Amino acid sequence: MQTSRSALDRLLNPANPSVTLQTMDRAARALGKKLRIELT
């Protein structure tokens, strides 16, 4: 992901409302995962 430790901390902080879907998708891809969001 080529990101700093502070950026990673912001991404993993559940109190941070400014994380975008694009950011979460990029993080998932960097970990070899897929982001799936389901509204039921």
GIWO-V130507 format. One record per residue. PHI is phi in whole degrees, 0 to 359 (NA if undefined). PSI is psi in whole degrees, 0 to 359 (none if undefined). OMEGA is omega in whole degrees, -180 to 180 (none if undefined). Layout:
# GIWO-V130507
phi=[PHI,PHI]
psi=[PSI,PSI]
omega=[OMEGA,OMEGA]
This chain:
# GIWO-V130507
phi=[NA,52,231,277,297,294,293,295,299,296,297,272,280,294,273,268,277,266,287,268,298,297,296,295,295,296,295,298,296,296,265,76,243,247,270,233,241,233,251,236]
psi=[342,59,159,165,322,323,321,319,319,319,321,356,113,344,358,108,357,8,128,163,324,318,316,323,317,321,317,315,323,333,4,25,171,143,126,125,128,129,124,none]
omega=[-178,-177,-179,178,-180,177,177,177,178,-180,-176,-178,-179,179,-178,-178,-173,177,-177,176,179,178,179,178,179,178,179,180,178,179,-179,-178,174,176,178,179,-176,175,-179,none]
